[in-house]
């Protein structure tokens, strides 16, 4: 079967980027519904200008943290 842009690759869920904005919105909704205590929820619960030390940062953690909370002081090791 030829691969298309909307083909989902279950081997790495971080690479799932549907091109349809409706599908993207549904993915975000279900991600929040199924994982209410995930990384983004944690970041949103932090006070303003908080300091974050991420030991063993990976999987684009610095980029995700700064995209969700650009005000936090982030250090990854």
Secondary structure, DSSP 4 states (H G I P E B T S, - for coil): ----TT---TT-GGG---S-HHHHHHHHHHHHHH-TTSHHHHHHHSPTT-EEEETT--TTHHHHHHHH-TTSEEEE-
